[in-house]
Amino acid sequence: MGWISGFRLRLAANALRNGRIVAYPTEAVYGLGCDPFNEDAVRKLLALKRRSQIKGLILIAADVEAVESLVDLARVPLGAEVRAGWPGPTTWLIPPRPGIPDWLRGAHDSLAVRVTAHPVAAALCRVFGGAIVSTSANLSGHRPARTPVRLWCQFPRRAIHFLPGRLGGAVRPTAIFDAMSGRRIR
């Protein structure tokens, strides 16, 4: 990643810790993230996107251990399948551990989680020290940003800390599956 990328990663992780929203590259599009346990930051992100809280949010992490602090994979019928597909571009809906805030789940009784294979997104999670919110960088109902220009056309620069990097090779946002039934949601 190089020393400049390391410096940029530390700045982005500090922005997350300070309640800021960070735009960063993911497998298919730029994502917007924040500290999932900072309610003010999550509400700021939802307001910025004009997204309803009832939809819930996806959390990404750098490794399975970080996800297991949020959900209990041992109690999931498809737990082995979930683990086998990570890191990778699949998001799973899994019942959360007690104490996971509703502002992350929305109107759902599950939490959307993914162990990302994108090197910059994973490095950001590592430097931050855990999972982060990962929602597409777009106003609700608009196409997700696949370029920095598209990102800045939708959001004011002062509202977002930008972590540059190349997108992964995926054409569409990650697939979402229910880990209890195996049913594809997206």
N, C-alpha and C positions, 0 to 999 in steps of 0.2 A: 504493500500500500504506500510505502514511502513516508518520509518524515512530514511532508506537507499534508498528506491525507490523514496521518495520525494526529496532526495539529487540528485539522478541520473536524475530525471525529471527536476530539476532546471538546472543541467549542460547541459542536452540536449536542453532545451528551450534557454539557453544562447548561445549554439552553433548555433541554428537556427538564433537568433538575430544577431550573428556575421558573418552570411553568410556561415556557414558550412552546410554540408549535414549530415543528421541524419538517421541512419537505426533503425527501430523500428518494433515491432510485430503488425500485423493486423489480421483480421478475418481468412485469409487463408495462407498468406505468409509474409515474412519480406518486409517492404516498405522502400523506400528511400524518404525522405522529405527535404524540405527547406522552407524558407520564400517565399511565392508566390509573394510578391511585391518587392523582391530583384532580379532584373534582372540578375545581375552577378551570384548569387547563382543558379538561375534556369538554366542559360546557363552552369554553371559548372556541374550541375546534368545531363543535357542532354548530355553533352560531355562525362561524366563518363560512362553513360549507352550506349553511341553511338546511341542515339535515335534522330530521326528527330523532329524538333520543330513543323512541320506541323501536327503531330499527336495530339497535345494538351496534357494536363495533368489533372489528377483528383485532386480535393482539398477535404480534409476531415475536419470536424469540430466536436466539442463536443456537439453542440446544434443547433437547428433550427435558433435561433437568429443570430448566426455567419454566417450561410449560407445566411440569408436574407440580410446581408450587401453586398453580392456578386451578388445575383439574386433576381428578383421580383416574388415571389411565387404567389402573388395575381393575376397576369396576366397570369398564367399558367392554361390551362384547367384541368390538373390533379393535381392541387395544393393540394387539400384535400387528394388525394391518396398518394402523395409524403410525406406530413406531417405524415400521418398515418403509413407509413412504417419506419419512423425514430424514434429513432436510430435503425439502422439495416444494413444488408449487401447489400443494393441496392444503386447504383449510378444513378443519374438522369442527363440528359442533359437538361439544362435550359438556356434560353436567359440571358446573363449577364446584370448587371446594367451598366450604362455609366461609362467609366473610367477604366473598367477591362482590364488589359494589354493583347495584342495579344499573348504574349509569353506564356500565360496560355491556351488560346483557340486554338492556332495553326491555321489551315486552316478552322476552324469551326466558326459558328455564335452562338454557345452555349458554356456553361461552364459545365464541369462535376463535380458534387458535391455530397457529402455523409455526413450524420451525422453518425459517426461510433459508434458502440456499443462495440467495443473492449476497455476494461478498460484502458490499457496502452496508446493506441493511443489517446483516448478521454482525458485522463489526460494530455498528452503532449500538446494537443491543448489548454486545459484550462490554463496550466502554461505558455505556449507561449503567450496566449492572443488572439487567433483567429485561423482561418483556416490555414492549412499547405498543401503543395504539398504531394501527396501520389501516388507514382508509384512503381510498383513491383521492388524488389531488384534483378535485373538481367541485364546482358548485353542484348541489343536488340536482339531478336531472340533466346535467351537461356531460359531455365527453370528458373522460379523465385526461389529464395532462401527460403527454408523452415527450414533451420538450420543455425546457425552461421558459421559452417564450410563451407557450400555452399556459404554463403555470402563472406567469406574471400578468397575463391577460385576464385571469380570473380573480387573482388575489393581490392585495396591496403588499409591496415589499416589506413594509415595516411590521406587518402582521406575522411574518414567517421567517424563520432562520433556514437558509437553503444550504443543504449538503450536496455538492455536485457529485456526479458519477453517471456511468452508463447504465441504461436499463438492461435487464436480462433479455433473452431472446423470445420470451412469450408474447404472443399476439393478443391474447385475451387475459383479463384478470384471472386470478387463480380459481380453480374449481372449489366448491364448498360441498362437503358431505356431512350427513348426520352419522356420528360414530355409534349411535345406538342401533340404528336400522340399516345403515349403509346407503340410504337414499340420497341421490344427488339433489342438492338444493339450487346450485348455480353451475 
